[in-house]
Amino acid sequence: MTGLGAVAALLTSLSYIPQVIKAWPRNSTHDVSLKMLLALTLGLTLWIVYGVLKNDWVLTSANGVGVLLAGAVLLFKLRDKFSHSEPSRGD
């Protein structure tokens, strides 16, 4: 079962890479919700805590990768939001 979890974790963790690549250029995050990124990053962080408490390295490491990648998109969103060159959409 750990192998199945590791494959699932790898696939879901790596699924964030295209979004990071898309968000990397300045002013490229206008179509990404700040609220969604905050909720996602917090949720992944809580999964890490849960994984640590359960001593589950697959859960912890997969969500660690997810936090790094989703957190990068969040930082790009904040960068663009506070650069005052992104049109405001109310979120």
C-alpha positions as CSV (number, residue, x, y, z in Angstrom):
1,M,0.0,0.0,0.0
2,T,2.9,2.4,0.6
3,G,3.9,2.1,-3.0
4,L,0.5,3.0,-4.2
5,G,0.5,6.0,-1.8
6,A,3.9,7.1,-3.1
7,V,2.8,7.0,-6.7
8,A,-0.4,8.9,-5.9
9,A,1.7,11.4,-3.9
10,L,4.2,11.9,-6.7
11,L,1.5,12.5,-9.3
12,T,-0.5,15.0,-7.2
13,S,2.6,16.8,-6.0
14,L,4.1,17.2,-9.4
15,S,0.7,18.4,-10.8
16,Y,1.5,21.9,-9.4
17,I,4.6,22.3,-11.6
18,P,2.7,23.6,-14.7
19,Q,1.0,26.3,-12.5
20,V,4.4,27.4,-11.0
21,I,5.8,27.7,-14.6
22,K,2.8,29.7,-15.7
23,A,2.9,32.0,-12.7
24,W,6.7,32.6,-12.8
25,P,6.6,35.6,-15.2
26,R,5.6,38.9,-13.7
27,N,1.9,39.9,-14.0
28,S,0.9,36.3,-14.9
29,T,-1.3,35.4,-12.0
30,H,-4.4,37.5,-12.6
31,D,-6.5,34.4,-13.3
32,V,-5.5,32.7,-10.0
33,S,-7.6,33.2,-6.9
34,L,-5.7,34.5,-3.9
35,K,-8.3,33.0,-1.5
36,M,-7.9,29.6,-3.2
37,L,-4.1,29.7,-2.9
38,L,-4.3,30.7,0.8
39,A,-6.8,27.8,1.5
40,L,-4.7,25.3,-0.5
41,T,-1.4,26.2,1.2
42,L,-3.0,26.1,4.6
43,G,-4.7,22.8,3.9
44,L,-1.4,21.3,2.7
45,T,0.4,22.6,5.7
46,L,-2.2,20.9,8.0
47,W,-1.8,17.6,6.1
48,I,2.0,17.9,6.8
49,V,1.2,18.3,10.5
50,Y,-1.2,15.3,10.3
51,G,1.4,13.2,8.5
52,V,4.0,14.0,11.1
53,L,1.6,13.1,13.9
54,K,0.8,9.8,12.2
55,N,4.5,9.2,11.4
56,D,3.5,8.8,7.7
57,W,6.5,9.9,5.5
58,V,4.5,9.6,2.2
59,L,1.8,11.9,3.5
60,T,4.3,14.3,4.9
61,S,6.7,14.4,2.0
62,A,4.0,14.7,-0.7
63,N,2.3,17.6,1.1
64,G,5.7,19.1,1.7
65,V,6.3,19.2,-2.0
66,G,2.8,20.5,-2.5
67,V,3.4,23.3,0.0
68,L,6.6,24.4,-1.7
69,L,5.0,24.5,-5.2
70,A,1.6,26.0,-4.1
71,G,3.5,28.4,-1.9
72,A,5.6,29.5,-4.8
73,V,2.4,30.3,-6.8
74,L,1.0,32.1,-3.7
75,L,4.2,34.2,-3.5
76,F,4.0,35.0,-7.2
77,K,0.4,36.0,-6.8
78,L,1.3,38.3,-3.8
79,R,4.2,39.7,-5.9
80,D,1.9,40.6,-8.7
81,K,-0.9,41.9,-6.4
82,F,1.4,44.3,-4.6
83,S,3.3,45.4,-7.7
84,H,0.1,47.4,-8.6
85,S,0.3,46.4,-12.2
86,E,-2.2,43.6,-11.9
87,P,-5.9,44.6,-12.4
88,S,-7.9,44.1,-9.2
89,R,-10.6,41.4,-9.3
90,G,-11.8,41.8,-5.7
91,D,-10.0,38.8,-4.2
